[in-house]
Amino acid sequence: MSKTRTLIGSLFLTVALVVGLAGIASATPPSIPSEATARAELAALTVAADGSMSGYSRTLFPHWITISGSCNTRETVLKRDGSGVVTDSSCAATSGSWYSPYDGATWYNASDVDIDHVVPLAAAWRSGANSWTTSKRQAFANDLSYPQLMAVTDNVNQSKGDQTPATWKPSLTSYWCTYAKMWTHVKYKYALRVNSAEKSALLSMLNYC
């Protein structure tokens, strides 16, 4: 019985260490506001129904662009958000680990990771980006200064698609507060609208802070 308890204790310790390391590997996107700031910004956003998807194309939001040397936006975020990331001469990640805060998964191959646009390109189009210049849309799609880009599990990003918090939220409720603050801050920075269901969902998520 003593050996059994020791084994169980060791297993719990191993799990704790893995979880801890995963947390360390999770980089925080820049410029995430406080809850109070996010609430103030959300209150300032224009509430209106979504616009049409007519004319939309991802090519109208050029990405990924060169950031430094041979590194593009995706590769830059992979290095920022990963742990122990090693790249080759073309800046492609050859090893490292990435923790996805949406679902709590850790990945060891860059091919398992997508760079998520926190506010999806199509969602931005429906809420004001349809009237932007291509230059502004490119800046939005490659924004490394605000919490608009982050490395996450690829199929989670794909399941999110272009949905707003009204219909999609991270599976980890512990991340809802941060997600709502990021989403609100990006929409505020770019003066994008929110629809009523989206605003209601964001307010609810901010209650998890």
LINZI-V142536 format. One record per backbone hydrogen bond with DSSP energy under -0.5 kcal/mol. CO is the residue of the C=O (numbers start at 0). NH is the residue of the N-H. E is the energy in kcal/mol with one decimal. If there is no record, write none. Layout:
CO:NH:E ; CO:NH:E
This chain:
0:4:-2.5 ; 1:5:-2.3 ; 2:6:-2.5 ; 3:7:-2.5 ; 4:8:-2.5 ; 5:9:-2.2 ; 6:10:-2.2 ; 7:11:-2.4 ; 8:12:-2.1 ; 9:13:-2.4 ; 10:14:-2.5 ; 11:15:-2.4 ; 12:16:-2.3 ; 13:17:-2.4 ; 14:18:-2.6 ; 15:19:-2.4 ; 16:20:-2.7 ; 17:21:-2.4 ; 18:22:-2.1 ; 19:23:-1.9 ; 20:24:-1.9 ; 22:25:-1.2 ; 24:26:-0.8 ; 26:28:-0.6 ; 28:31:-0.5 ; 30:32:-0.5 ; 33:37:-2.5 ; 34:38:-2.6 ; 35:39:-2.1 ; 36:40:-2.7 ; 37:41:-2.6 ; 38:42:-2.1 ; 39:43:-1.1 ; 40:44:-0.8 ; 41:44:-0.8 ; 45:47:-0.6 ; 45:193:-2.3 ; 52:55:-2.3 ; 56:59:-1.9 ; 57:60:-2.0 ; 64:72:-1.3 ; 67:70:-2.8 ; 70:66:-3.3 ; 70:67:-1.6 ; 71:75:-2.2 ; 72:76:-2.3 ; 73:77:-2.4 ; 74:78:-1.9 ; 75:79:-2.1 ; 76:80:-3.1 ; 77:81:-1.3 ; 80:26:-0.8 ; 80:98:-0.5 ; 82:96:-1.6 ; 85:93:-3.2 ; 85:94:-1.3 ; 87:90:-2.1 ; 91:87:-2.2 ; 94:85:-2.3 ; 96:82:-2.5 ; 97:99:-0.5 ; 97:106:-2.8 ; 98:100:-0.7 ; 99:102:-0.8 ; 99:103:-2.5 ; 99:104:-0.6 ; 101:171:-1.9 ; 104:99:-3.3 ; 106:97:-2.6 ; 108:111:-2.1 ; 109:112:-1.8 ; 111:153:-2.3 ; 113:115:-0.8 ; 113:151:-2.7 ; 115:117:-0.9 ; 115:149:-1.3 ; 117:119:-0.8 ; 119:123:-2.3 ; 120:124:-2.4 ; 121:125:-2.1 ; 122:126:-0.8 ; 123:126:-0.7 ; 123:128:-2.8 ; 124:127:-1.1 ; 124:129:-1.1 ; 125:50:-3.1 ; 126:192:-2.6 ; 127:130:-1.6 ; 128:131:-1.4 ; 132:136:-2.1 ; 133:137:-2.4 ; 134:138:-2.0 ; 135:139:-2.1 ; 136:140:-2.3 ; 137:141:-1.0 ; 139:142:-1.1 ; 141:143:-0.6 ; 145:147:-2.5 ; 145:148:-0.6 ; 147:117:-2.5 ; 149:115:-3.1 ; 151:113:-2.8 ; 152:156:-2.2 ; 153:157:-2.2 ; 154:158:-1.8 ; 155:159:-1.7 ; 156:160:-1.9 ; 159:162:-2.1 ; 163:166:-2.0 ; 163:167:-1.7 ; 170:172:-0.9 ; 171:174:-2.1 ; 172:175:-1.4 ; 174:178:-2.7 ; 175:179:-2.7 ; 176:180:-2.2 ; 177:181:-2.5 ; 178:182:-2.8 ; 179:183:-2.4 ; 180:184:-2.1 ; 181:185:-2.3 ; 182:186:-2.3 ; 183:187:-2.4 ; 184:188:-2.6 ; 185:189:-2.1 ; 186:191:-2.6 ; 187:190:-1.2 ; 193:47:-2.3 ; 194:198:-2.5 ; 195:199:-2.2 ; 196:200:-2.1 ; 197:201:-2.3 ; 198:202:-2.4 ; 199:203:-2.0 ; 200:204:-2.3 ; 201:205:-2.2 ; 202:206:-0.8 ; 203:206:-0.6 ; 204:207:-1.8 ; 205:208:-1.6
